[in-house]
Amino acid sequence: MKILGISTGTKNGNNDTMCRIALEEARNLGAEIEFIHVADWNIEQCSGCVACSRGLVMGKGMICTRKDDFKALYEKMVDADGVLFVDPIFESGATGLFHAMCDRMGPGHDTGMLLGLNSKLQEQGKEPLDHKYFKQKAVSFVGIGGSDWAVRTETDHAMLAMSPGWKVVNNEYFSWCKDVIMQDDKVERMKEIARNLVEAAQDMIDRNLMIFDKENDSLSYWKGTPGACPHCNGNAFYIHPGTTTAECELCGLRGELKVVDGAIKFEYDPACEHHAHDILSGKALHGKDIFENEGRLMNLHKDPEFQARKAHYTAVIEPTPSPSKNN
């Protein structure tokens, strides 16, 4: 078994240290460990060029126009059995670096999209993707903040696991933690998170669990406190104004917020659960929609009216140049 720890904090700072505490515990349990201080790696922002999704739709493979270290980082994650992210909290949520990784994970590595690519490759008589890209994986997240402004952290972090459809084991944050390595309860919690991650990863190995397995959607490896969403344990909701209708911002299920026994409960129709964004059935539906829409957009670029509108609005105003890039 291999456990990969990824820290987005300052070099040898609190996040690196807490990640290493967990990795040491994993090694004590017999796991091979690897540590990445990802700020040392060249991870560029997604440009939104849609080359990745079009490459999948057209059966060309996994493509990205950014020539940086993300492909190597993705392969490290794919080759691990469990992944732990430790991320500092700057303004109530995940860091910009973490969001950049999350964006890059996006359509180009979404399981629903990759299954669509596999179908295209088979139609073209080509070799399908390596099965390793569909291997289920245990993943945990820890945010470390210097204050108690942290309520967006859990949802921000879990979004990275949504695209590949990996199973989240723990997802939490530590507040008021400038001196976290001296807080014995937090140190012990990191060790417990490592034990949970190793246990989940071992079970997936024993089952040889693949994301497209029928049992996959119903399996939960969650070891944290139960969340408000009974499906994904998320705690963030978009409430439609003037109604009690809400959508979980993580799994996307729509339901109603109700007060039951003095507590707010989120209830949804179980018949709609297969639409959830974090499981294969929902990802397959989403992937099908993207394949159809990308095909429509590619054809739209040939439309004279589209070309005319694009040319008109492009000519309205030029962007202000970057002060630093033009000196």
Secondary structure, 3 states (H helix, E strand, C coil): CEEEEEECCCCCCHHHHHHHHHHHHHHHCCCEEEEEEHHHCCCCCCCCCCHHHHHHHCCCCCCCCCCCCHHHHHHHHHHCCEEEEEEEECCCCCCHHHHHHHHHHCHHHCHHHHHHHHHHHHHCCCCCCCHHHHECCEEEEEEEECCCCCCCHHHHHHHHHHCCCCEEEEEEEECCCCCHHHCHHHHHHHHHHHHHHHHHHHHHHHHCCECCCCCHHHCCCCCCCCCCCCCCCCCCEEECCCCCEEEECCCCCEEEEEEECCEEEEECCHHHHHHCCCCHHHHHHHHHHHHHHHHHHHHHCCCHHHHHHHHHHHCCCCCCCCCCCCC
